[in-house]
Amino acid sequence: MSVTRAAPNRPVIAVTPGEPAGIGPDLMALLDYDDTADWVCIADPDLLDERARLRRRTRHWPRYAPGVRGPSVLPVALGRRAVPGVPDPANADYVLSCLRRAARGCLDGEFTALVTGPVHKAVINEAGYPFTGHTEFLAREAGVSEVVMMLVAGTLRVALLTTHLPLAAVPAAVTPRRLDAALDILDAALRRDFGFARPAIAVLGLNPHAGEGGHLGREEIEVIAPAVARARARGIRAAGPVPADTAFVAERLAEVDAVLAMYHDQGLPVLKARGFGEGVNVTLGLPFPRTSVDHGTALDRAGTGPIDPGSMAAAMALAKALSRGRAGS
């Protein structure tokens, strides 16, 4: 297809609302769109119109074409009409089609970044599609072997070595190769996208008290500490392994620019407790910026319930900033 590349000073950012039975389409109706960027909502137009009516909002969605200013819609048809609060496996292909179209546009240079709304992983899997999350899906679409999931809430940045794994599978996934790649990706992203000249990274231990000198596990001694030493030899300001139970006290955080946690629920509960509703999920290592909300589909609030668009607004603002940073690099 012929691609019109976005002007560096005018980001063209794809937005996928996610699960059509959740609050993603509601957010599209409630948001105030920054008029210094063009927002391309990849979704079913009828779904957006219906959810706007339920929210008693008037929203005009012109059809997307290169050069259209402001918010527009790039149509993708639902498999079946979405009922707020009732996820339907018949719409799993729709959700994935929206993501594929957005990723393709980012890879082709048609879009400068991607913002994703919350998806319902279980219903996608029920439809027969193996799906563990946006992070892994977009890595495959981009042909990238290693990516890092990082959540941002204000000045707190928490990256994850492993993402959506059962806890029992985590120790075997804490490998030298994965640690080396994660530290390289995190360091590069903090420099390029977040403007740190020489970022400081705290690397958490896997076990309580970072293994207590080997008495509570040897992963810190045999895997994590050597990876930190290798990273320092490559010029990365990494420190650790740091006990996770004290890594997030204010005095420790003041000394670092990001924390690398070993698994999902080691670092994210702290971040979400401090900034839930304002946090942003960022995928590091992709060839384009991707941000997302820090919350789920909130099925019980879709259509009529109270929702806070703060996380989506923060994700969109960061996507715009990262777009401009990439364009200027």
N, C-alpha and C positions, 0 to 999 in steps of 0.2 A: 504494500500500500504506500501511497505517497504521504510523507510526513512533513508537516510544517513545524519546525522547531520553535519552542517558546523563546521569546526574548528574555535575556537574563534579568532585565529590570522589571519584568512583568511575569511572575511565576504563573504557570498553568498547572493546577494541582488536582489530581484525581481523588475523589472521595467515594468509598464504598460503604453504604450504610450497614451492611452485614445481615444478620438474621432478620428476615422481613416480618416475623411475628413479634420481634423485640422492639426496643426503643430506638434503634438506629434510624428508621424512617422518621420518627417523631423529632429526633434531634435536627434532621434536615429542615423541618418546618419551623423549629423554634430558634435556630441560630441567627445571629446577626453576622452577615458575611462581610469580611474585610474587603473594601473596594480597591485595594492596591494589588489584588491578585485575582485570577480567574479560577473558579471552583467548578469542576466538572463532576457532577454526581452521577455515578454509573449505577443505574437502578431502573426499575419499572416505573414509568411516569404515572401510571394509574395508582400505584401504591403510594407514591409521594403525595399525589393530589388527595387521595382518601385520608391519609394520615393528617394532612394539613387541615382538612375539614373537621376531623375529629378534635383537633386542637384549636378549632375556631381561628385559624390563621389563613390569610390570603397570601399565596405564594405563587408567583408566575415563574415557570420554568421553561425558558426557551430551549429549543433543541441545540445540542452542542455542535459546533463546527469550529475549525481553527479560526481564531480572530474574534469569536464571540466574547464579549466582555461580561464580567460578573459571574453569578452562578448560572449554570445551565445543566441540562440532563442529557446523558448519553444513554439511550434506551436499551435495556435488556429485559426481556419478557419473563415474568414469573411462570413457573410451571403450573401453579394453581393459586387462585386468589388467597392472599394471606389473611388469616384471622388474628387480630391482636391477641397475644398471649398464648397462642396455640401453634407451636412449631410443627411443620409438616415436612416429612422426608421428600415429598414431591418437589419441594423448592430447594433442595440441597444443590442440585445442578445449577440452579439460578445463582446461588451464593458464590459458588466456585467460578461460574462464568464471568460474573462481575469482577472477581479478583483477577482472573486470567486477563481480561481485557485491560484492566488497570495496569497490571504488571507489564503487558506487552507495550502499552503506550509509554510507560516510563522507560523501558529498555530501548524503544525506538526514538526517544527524545521528543515525543509528542507532548508528554507531561513532564513536569520538573520534579514532582514528588507524589507520594501516595499517602492518604490518610484513611485508615480503616476503622469502621464501626465494629461493635461486638458481634461475634458469631456464636452459634450454638454447636459446639463440637459433637455432642452426642447425637444430634439429629442428622448431622452429615455422615457420621459413621453408620447410623441406622440405615441410611440410604445406600450403603455399600461402598462408600468412598473412605479409604484410609486417610484420616485427617487428624493431626495432633495439634495444629495451631497455625496461625498466620505466618509465624516466623519460619517454620520448616517448609510450609507451602511456597512462600515467596522465594526462599533459597533455591528450591527445585526449579521454579519457573525461571529464575535468573541464571541457573547453571552454576551456582556458587556452592562450594563444598562446606565452607565454614562461615557461620554468622553468629552474632552475639545479641542476645536480648538484653536491653537495658531499660529500666524505668527511671523517670526523672520527675522529681517533685521539688520545685524550687531549686535550691543548691544541692540537694541530695540526689546522687546518681548511683543506682545499684544495678550492676550487670550480673548475668547469670552464666555460670559455666555449663550447667545442664538446664534444660527447660522442662518439658512435659514428660517426665519419666516417673514411674513408680519409685517410691523412696528406696525400696529394696534393690533397685537397679542402679542407684546413684554411685555407690563406691566403685563399681567396676567401670563406670563412665568417667571417673576422675583420672584421666590418663595424661602422661607427659605431652603427647601430641595435642590433645585438646587444650591443655593449659597453655602451651606455647602459642597456639593459634589464637586463643581468646585474649591473651595479653597483648599480642601484636595488633589484633583488630581493635581492641579497646583503646590502646595507646594512640593508634593512628586516628581513630575517630575523635578522641578528645582533642587532639591537636588540630585536625582539619576542620571538623564541624563545630567544635565548642570553643576553639580559640585558645587553648592552653599551650603555652610554649613548651612546657616540660611537665606534663601532668603527673601527679602522685596517685598511686593506686594501692589500696589496701586489699590484700588477698586473704580471704577468710580460711580458716581450717575447716575440715570436714567434721571432725569429732568434737564432743564437748571439751572445752578448755584446750582446743587445738591439739588434742591427743594426749595431753598431760605427760609429755616426754616419752610417749610410746606406751603408757599404761592404759590408755583409753583408745588405742588404735595407732597404726603406724603409717597411715596415708600421709600425714604431715611430714614425717621424717623421710619417707621413701619416694614420695611423688611431688608434694606441693612445695616444700622448701627447695628442692633442686630446681623446680621450674621457676621459682622466684629468683634464684641465683642466676639461672640462664637468662632470664629477662633483664636483670640488672647488667649482665655482661653485654646485652644488646643495646644498652642505653635507656632502658625503661625504668622509671622510678617506682618500682614495685617493692612492697614490704609485706612480710608475712612468713608463715601463716599466722594470722591474728585470730584469737578466740572470738567467736561470733557474739558471745554474750556481752562483750565489752566494746566491740568495734563501733557501735552506734552511739556511744555517749558523746556529748557535744565536744569535749576536748579532743577526742580521737578524730571525729569527723572534720574538725577545723584544720587538721593537718593533711587531709587528702582531698582529691578531686573526684574520686569514684571508688566504689567498693566492688570487688569481684566476689560474689557468693558462689558456693559450690552447687547449690540446688535451689529450686523455685521457692520453697517455703522457708528457706533460711534467711533470705534478705527481703523478700517482698512484703511480709507482714509488717515489718518496721516501716518501710516506705509508705505503705497504704494507710497505716495508722496515723502517719504524720501528714499525708497529703491526699487522702482518698477524695476523688471527685475533682482533683486538680492535677493529678499525675498524668504522665504521658509515657507510653511504651514506644521505644525506638529500636528498630532493627539495625544493628551495625554490621557492616561487611557487605551490604548490597551495593550494586552500582548506582543506586538512586536512593534519596532519602525516603524512609517510611516511618510514619508515626501512627499511634493508635490510642484509643481511650484506655484507661486503666480499670474499667469496670465491665461487667457482663451485660447480658441481654435484658435483664430486668423485665421478664415476661409479664409479671403481675402489674406493671405500670404502663405497658404499651397501650397506646391509643388514648387513654384518659388519665392515668395516674400521674402524680407529681414526679417530675424528673429534673435533674440539674445538668444543663449542657456544658458545665465548666470544663470537664475533662476533654470533651470534643473540641471546645474552643481553644484550649491550651494545645491540643494536638495539632490543630490547624495552624495556630500561630507559630509553633516550632517548625512545622513542615515548611512554612513560608520562609522562616529564617534560614533553615538548612538549605533550601533551594537557592537562596541568594548567596549563601556561603560557598556552595558548590560551583555556582556560576562564576564567582570571583576568584576561584582557586586555580 
